[in-house]
Amino acid sequence: MDRNLPLNLVRVTEAAALESARYLGRGDKNVVDQAAVNGMRNMFDTINIDGTVVIGEGELDEAPMLYIGEQIGKAKEGCPEVDIAVDPVDGTIAVSKGLSNSISVVAIAPKGCLLHAPDMYMDKIAVGPKARGVIDINAPVKENLRNVAKALNKSVSDITVTMLDRPRHEKLVKDIREAGARIKLFRDGDVAAAIATGFEHSGVDILMGIGGAPEGVIAAAALKCMGGEFQGKLHPMDDIQKERCIKMGANVNTVLTMEDLAKGNEIVFAATGISDGELLKGVLYYGNDMAKTHSMVMRAETGTIRFIEAIHRLDKKPEYAK
């Protein structure tokens, strides 16, 4: 895959972040999301790819742009054919309320390499590189925590589990506390939380719990680049979702590995902070039509992780000038 593509993907997430961060704390998550979609979609039009959205804003009748199945990119002759997974704002509620840890994310892989996950819940477990190979989503919580602690050369009492703050996790929280581990809850945006397990400075060691399946694919792509591990199981909440799994030929009892979710090594992942978080800093607007963004980009093929700080002259980019 073109080595220039990673930097171009950063421009895509930067565009989404710059547009959506304007609405930080203004209370309207729909406006936040639409602004990010507009910025991301417009920047995709400048990239030399023949892309198909496999994880996006919904089906064609649900979203005017970045919908599942949409063809994006310049699509010139000789352009690579790729699957695209996007979450223009991972944490729309956080942005609308002025809270932390919201990011814009994109993952790209060769055509057929990213799972078209149904829009439902997924039970997830994720760890960074040092704990790769020791987790099992079907194993008891206590066993997973013990194995991760051993891999990280820590005691279980020093292990920190991160998960969405939701009532559905009541039993999981109880099991973790009984095992003696620490818990760090977050309100919104579980892609960033999964990625955080790959960085020691984040203070979290393992992600557990139920979140969105599409976000699971994106998180798996990111952790593939980092050398970590992600496992998931589809978690339908009603008969309609169960029927959708059957039609897709998806067994809800099957463990989805990273190779099921994000196949191969030609995967590229990019993210830009929208509001300040432990992973990335948020967009900072200066006077004189200037702004600063903080992004990361990773390639599975090389394992390279780059952090990019960019100063934007918005007066030279009319689409961002407000």
KELUM-199505 format. One record per residue (C-alpha): residue in three letters; z, y, x. Coordinates in pm, whole numbers, padded with zeros to 5 digits, always signed. Example, Ala and Ser with C-alpha at 12.3 -4.5 7.8 and 13.67 -1.06 7.14 Angstrom:
KELUM-199505
ALA+00780-00450+01230 SER+00714-00106+01367 
***
This chain:
KELUM-199505
MET+00000+00000+00000 ASP-00084+00353+00119 ARG+00192+00485+00348 ASN+00142+00834+00199 LEU+00233+00709-00148 PRO+00613+00727-00100 LEU+00605+01101-00032 ASN+00377+01155-00330 LEU+00626+00968-00547 VAL+00898+01205-00430 ARG+00685+01492-00556 VAL+00680+01318-00896 THR+01059+01291-00920 GLU+01103+01641-00781 ALA+00880+01776-01058 ALA+01085+01598-01325 ALA+01411+01721-01176 LEU+01298+02081-01137 GLU+01183+02096-01498 SER+01483+01922-01658 ALA+01757+02085-01451 ARG+01673+02415-01623 TYR+01851+02276-01930 LEU+02170+02160-01756 GLY+02465+02201-01992 ARG+02261+02350-02278 GLY+02351+02067-02513 ASP+02010+01927-02605 LYS+01931+01590-02443 ASN+01591+01572-02613 VAL+01479+01897-02451 VAL+01609+01772-02115 ASP+01409+01450-02146 GLN+01089+01620-02264 ALA+01099+01870-01980 ALA+01133+01587-01728 VAL+00852+01388-01890 ASN+00619+01689-01878 GLY+00689+01755-01512 MET+00659+01392-01410 ARG+00340+01326-01606 ASN+00164+01634-01473 MET+00242+01542-01112 PHE+00122+01185-01162 ASP-00220+01329-01243 THR-00250+01444-00880 ILE-00190+01101-00720 ASN-00463+00862-00610 ILE-00352+00554-00800 ASP-00474+00349-01094 GLY-00137+00303-01259 THR-00011+00136-01574 VAL+00329+00227-01717 VAL+00530-00093-01774 ILE+00870+00075-01808 GLY+00853+00414-01974 GLU+00944+00635-02265 GLY+00868+00375-02533 GLU+00558+00242-02706 LEU+00255+00459-02789 ASP+00386+00545-03136 GLU+00722+00650-02991 ALA+00615+00874-02703 PRO+00317+01102-02638 MET+00340+01064-02259 LEU+00458+00801-02011 TYR+00446+00543-02289 ILE+00426+00173-02208 GLY+00067+00078-02134 GLU-00047+00431-02052 GLN-00295+00461-01765 ILE-00195+00734-01521 GLY-00311+00866-01186 LYS-00653+00984-01067 ALA-00783+00626-01078 LYS-01071+00693-00838 GLU-01277+00406-00700 GLY-01074+00216-00444 CYS-00738+00341-00569 PRO-00462+00078-00571 GLU-00385-00079-00909 VAL-00011-00053-00964 ASP+00265-00109-01216 ILE+00483+00195-01274 ALA+00842+00204-01396 VAL+00982+00547-01478 ASP+01301+00699-01603 PRO+01236+01074-01601 VAL+01608+01133-01657 ASP+01859+00859-01585 GLY+02148+01032-01760 THR+02005+01264-02027 ILE+02344+01308-02194 ALA+02500+01395-01858 VAL+02243+01670-01800 SER+02277+01808-02154 LYS+02656+01827-02114 GLY+02648+01958-01758 LEU+02799+01640-01614 SER+02729+01469-01282 ASN+02523+01174-01156 SER+02189+01230-01331 ILE+01870+01150-01143 SER+01496+01115-01198 VAL+01353+00783-01080 VAL+01018+00609-01027 ALA+00934+00263-00896 ILE+00582+00139-00814 ALA+00457-00208-00725 PRO+00119-00385-00720 LYS-00019-00473-01063 GLY+00172-00760-01225 CYS+00480-00725-01005 LEU+00719-00533-01234 LEU+00861-00704-01541 HIS+00775-00543-01875 ALA+01134-00562-01997 PRO+01198-00523-02371 ASP+01389-00216-02486 MET+01724-00386-02533 TYR+02043-00453-02344 MET+02082-00657-02029 ASP+02393-00809-01875 LYS+02388-00706-01509 ILE+02548-00765-01175 ALA+02444-00583-00857 VAL+02562-00556-00498 GLY+02449-00408-00170 PRO+02304-00589+00134 LYS+02633-00717+00277 ALA+02716-00907-00042 ARG+02367-01041-00103 GLY+02363-01410-00183 VAL+02725-01442-00295 ILE+02707-01330-00659 ASP+02633-01537-00969 ILE+02609-01368-01308 ASN+02715-01695-01475 ALA+03028-01732-01260 PRO+03373-01610-01371 VAL+03454-01248-01286 LYS+03738-01355-01057 GLU+03507-01581-00855 ASN+03245-01310-00806 LEU+03505-01060-00696 ARG+03657-01306-00451 ASN+03318-01386-00302 VAL+03217-01021-00271 ALA+03551-00935-00111 LYS+03502-01211+00147 ALA+03148-01095+00225 LEU+03268-00736+00274 ASN+03574-00841+00474 LYS+03803-00682+00216 SER+04082-00797-00007 VAL+04005-00819-00380 SER+04248-00533-00436 ASP+04020-00310-00226 ILE+03705-00400-00421 THR+03579-00133-00663 VAL+03375-00238-00965 THR+03162+00023-01140 MET+03045-00006-01501 LEU+02948+00196-01805 ASP+03244+00329-02002 ARG+03173+00146-02328 PRO+03389-00042-02583 ARG+03175-00354-02530 HIS+03326-00389-02183 GLU+03685-00425-02300 LYS+03711-00793-02202 LEU+03531-00734-01872 VAL+03774-00456-01785 LYS+04065-00686-01866 ASP+03926-00966-01648 ILE+03870-00731-01354 ARG+04220-00590-01377 GLU+04370-00937-01397 ALA+04177-01028-01082 GLY+04335-00728-00910 ALA+04026-00518-00837 ARG+03973-00147-00893 ILE+03745-00004-01162 LYS+03533+00309-01161 LEU+03379+00393-01499 PHE+03081+00617-01560 ARG+02949+00761-01885 ASP+02573+00761-01841 GLY+02297+00650-01602 ASP+02336+00301-01460 VAL+02038+00309-01222 ALA+02225+00544-00989 ALA+02538+00331-01019 ALA+02351+00014-00920 ILE+02196+00189-00619 ALA+02538+00318-00515 THR+02653-00037-00442 GLY+02416-00033-00144 PHE+02588+00261+00026 GLU+02938+00221+00170 HIS+03009+00592+00138 SER+02973+00566-00242 GLY+03305+00387-00269 VAL+03175+00119-00511 ASP+03108-00242-00417 ILE+02968-00411-00726 LEU+02814-00316-01060 MET+02896-00527-01364 GLY+02840-00501-01737 ILE+02580-00446-02005 GLY+02323-00166-01988 GLY+01957-00107-02065 ALA+01707-00378-01966 PRO+01433-00131-01859 GLU+01684+00040-01631 GLY+01765-00304-01491 VAL+01406-00344-01370 ILE+01418-00005-01196 ALA+01755-00082-01038 ALA+01626-00420-00917 ALA+01326-00248-00755 ALA+01557-00006-00574 LEU+01792-00279-00453 LYS+01492-00485-00339 CYS+01404-00197-00109 MET+01763-00178+00017 GLY+01812-00551+00077 GLY+02077-00580-00193 GLU+02084-00812-00490 PHE+02050-00775-00866 GLN+02078-01038-01140 GLY+02034-00985-01512 LYS+02028-01166-01845 LEU+01874-01021-02159 HIS+02144-00940-02414 PRO+01996-00895-02765 MET+02237-00728-03005 ASP+02084-00839-03336 ASP+01837-01083-03491 ILE+01546-00840-03454 GLN+01599-00821-03079 LYS+01642-01199-03058 GLU+01310-01242-03238 ARG+01144-01002-02995 CYS+01269-01212-02704 ILE+01124-01525-02865 LYS+00784-01359-02913 MET+00785-01252-02548 GLY+00875-01603-02440 ALA+01196-01472-02286 ASN+01496-01704-02282 VAL+01815-01501-02319 ASN+02005-01764-02120 THR+01773-01736-01820 VAL+01903-01552-01517 LEU+01651-01290-01406 THR+01655-01249-01031 MET+01515-00957-00834 GLU+01198-01158-00777 ASP+01161-01197-01155 LEU+01214-00826-01214 ALA+01042-00675-00910 LYS+00813-00923-00734 GLY+00706-00904-00373 ASN+00768-00654-00094 GLU+00512-00384-00171 ILE+00760-00189-00380 VAL+00826+00182-00346 PHE+01118+00361-00511 ALA+01187+00735-00532 ALA+01465+00940-00690 THR+01562+01308-00709 GLY+01900+01442-00813 ILE+01913+01653-01129 SER+02288+01719-01146 ASP+02524+01668-00853 GLY+02625+01308-00791 GLU+02765+01079-00526 LEU+02416+00951-00448 LEU+02212+01272-00456 LYS+02281+01643-00492 GLY+02145+01816-00799 VAL+01884+02089-00824 LEU+02008+02421-00691 TYR+01834+02739-00806 TYR+01838+03038-00572 GLY+01726+03392-00639 ASN+01374+03506-00561 ASP+01218+03209-00742 MET+01345+02947-00501 ALA+01507+02608-00563 LYS+01640+02320-00356 THR+01611+01948-00434 HIS+01766+01639-00278 SER+01570+01313-00298 MET+01550+00964-00157 VAL+01252+00732-00110 MET+01252+00365-00006 ARG+00997+00096+00080 ALA+01074-00273+00042 GLU+00814-00368+00302 THR+00992-00186+00585 GLY+01341-00136+00441 THR+01319+00232+00533 ILE+01540+00469+00336 ARG+01463+00839+00366 PHE+01662+01130+00227 ILE+01461+01447+00174 GLU+01589+01800+00117 ALA+01318+02036-00001 ILE+01307+02411-00056 HIS+01061+02506-00331 ARG+00893+02843-00366 LEU+00858+02848-00742 ASP+00643+03160-00740 LYS+00382+02952-00556 LYS+00413+02679-00819 PRO+00341+02857-01149 GLU+00425+02548-01353 TYR+00790+02576-01241 ALA+00833+02951-01265 LYS+01058+03050-01556 
***
